């Protein structure tokens, strides 16, 4: 119990008043939930965050980044200003994942979206050889992203890497040491990039102006067939005939 309490305290300390994001209370696929359930998941998730971290959240991570306009409108109505999505979940002219985009939700509402870097996120998550040496990962893979084509407004590029916590120490033992060397306690102090809370980076981008984009409805980061894998068969999970009846029963 003492060790769990110490770990929880470190998580709260790591928030630094801006670093954490809330999430819906359960790992619910929000586009498949009823309107009442969506609102409940958002409200309970925000309240849970407030109790743990002592502040209201500005951002919310959606389970599997599964999203539709109705979900984003619920987030906006609850006071959430930003979320994270995969680059293939939005359409925009000259899309560059190194800058946030703005989604118009109607009725004067909007949501700012940080797009994670697909190649870097896949490498960190699913290429064990890429995470053997964090310093080499920085020099060979991360730093080139900062020095690609300059952003048109001259702003600093934002590189977001999204990865599941279960991959570190659970699926692949000792990989948490890679994260510690990349951005954590054992990271060198002379890195050529700043590690900032996402909310701070979004505020900076907002001051310069954020380009607009259009949401690809009912999409997710873990299935390129939308959200079908959680309700029926799809190419990712061909034998899903049991999912529809089970979901109906649960509802």
TADA-V209859 format. One record per residue. N is the residue number from 1. OMEGA is omega in whole degrees, -180 to 180 (* if undefined). D_LAST is the distance of its C-alpha to the last C-alpha in Angstrom with 2 decimals. Layout:
n:omega:d_last
N:OMEGA:D_LAST
N:OMEGA:D_LAST
//
This chain:
n:omega:d_last
1:-180:35.67
2:-179:38.53
3:177:37.87
4:-180:34.20
5:179:35.39
6:179:37.98
7:180:35.52
8:178:33.16
9:179:36.25
10:177:37.22
11:179:33.86
12:178:34.34
13:-179:37.97
14:179:37.00
15:-180:35.06
16:177:38.44
17:-177:36.84
18:-167:35.58
19:-173:34.51
20:173:30.91
21:174:27.68
22:174:24.51
23:174:21.07
24:-171:17.51
25:176:16.85
26:177:14.59
27:-176:15.03
28:173:12.17
29:-166:12.84
30:179:13.26
31:179:13.74
32:-178:10.30
33:175:8.74
34:180:8.86
35:-180:12.38
36:180:11.84
37:178:10.05
38:-179:12.89
39:179:15.48
40:180:14.45
41:-179:14.54
42:-177:17.90
43:179:19.39
44:179:18.64
45:178:19.88
46:180:22.98
47:177:23.69
48:178:23.50
49:-180:25.94
50:-179:28.21
51:-176:28.48
52:-171:29.32
53:175:31.58
54:178:32.97
55:176:32.36
56:-180:29.87
57:174:28.57
58:-179:29.74
59:177:27.70
60:174:24.18
61:179:23.26
62:180:19.98
63:-178:18.31
64:-170:19.86
65:178:21.29
66:-168:18.40
67:166:19.19
68:-177:19.37
69:-179:21.37
70:179:18.62
71:-180:17.96
72:177:21.72
73:176:22.23
74:177:19.92
75:-179:22.02
76:180:25.20
77:180:24.38
78:178:23.88
79:177:27.26
80:-175:26.47
81:-176:29.30
82:176:28.75
83:-180:26.63
84:177:27.44
85:174:26.66
86:-178:28.13
87:-179:31.13
88:179:29.59
89:178:26.80
90:174:29.37
91:178:32.30
92:175:35.56
93:179:39.28
94:-178:41.03
95:178:37.93
96:-176:39.05
97:-178:36.55
98:175:39.25
99:179:38.55
100:176:35.40
101:-178:34.22
102:178:33.02
103:176:30.10
104:-176:30.48
105:-178:27.26
106:179:28.92
107:177:30.17
108:-180:32.32
109:178:29.57
110:176:29.91
111:175:28.63
112:-177:31.05
113:169:29.99
114:-179:31.87
115:180:31.84
116:179:32.31
117:-174:35.09
118:-177:33.60
119:180:36.62
120:-180:37.28
121:178:33.68
122:180:33.56
123:-179:36.94
124:-174:36.05
125:-166:32.83
126:178:33.81
127:-178:37.63
128:-179:39.08
129:-179:42.58
130:-176:41.84
131:178:41.12
132:-176:44.17
133:-178:46.32
134:-179:44.79
135:178:48.11
136:177:48.39
137:179:44.84
138:-174:45.89
139:-173:49.14
140:-172:48.07
141:-175:44.54
142:-175:43.68
143:177:46.96
144:179:47.41
145:179:44.25
146:-175:45.96
147:170:49.09
148:179:47.68
149:177:48.46
150:176:48.87
151:-173:46.26
152:-179:47.66
153:179:47.64
154:-179:49.28
155:178:46.42
156:180:45.71
157:178:43.26
158:179:39.95
159:-178:38.74
160:175:35.18
161:179:34.17
162:-177:30.49
163:-179:29.82
164:178:27.40
165:-178:28.73
166:-180:27.82
167:-171:30.64
168:-180:33.28
169:-180:34.53
170:178:31.56
171:-178:31.54
172:-177:35.11
173:174:37.36
174:-180:39.62
175:176:38.10
176:177:37.53
177:175:41.30
178:179:41.00
179:179:38.87
180:180:41.33
181:-178:44.19
182:-174:42.46
183:-173:41.34
184:-170:41.59
185:-177:44.27
186:179:46.53
187:177:46.44
188:-179:49.96
189:-176:50.96
190:176:52.60
191:-179:49.55
192:177:50.11
193:179:46.74
194:174:45.15
195:-174:41.92
196:173:40.32
197:-178:37.01
198:-179:34.90
199:178:34.93
200:-180:38.74
201:180:38.94
202:176:36.73
203:179:38.93
204:179:41.99
205:180:40.61
206:179:39.69
207:-179:43.31
208:-177:44.49
209:-176:41.98
210:-179:38.80
211:180:38.51
212:177:35.72
213:179:33.18
214:-179:30.38
215:168:26.83
216:-171:25.58
217:174:22.13
218:178:19.01
219:-180:21.14
220:-180:21.21
221:-170:24.04
222:179:23.07
223:-180:22.50
224:177:24.85
225:179:22.56
226:179:20.34
227:-175:16.76
228:-174:16.50
229:180:16.90
230:180:13.38
231:-175:11.92
232:177:14.97
233:171:18.64
234:-178:21.11
235:177:24.66
236:-177:23.70
237:-172:21.60
238:-176:22.82
239:-179:21.14
240:-177:17.46
241:-179:16.84
242:-172:14.50
243:180:12.09
244:179:10.64
245:180:9.93
246:-180:8.61
247:179:6.06
248:180:5.15
249:-179:5.46
250:178:3.80
251:*:0.00
//
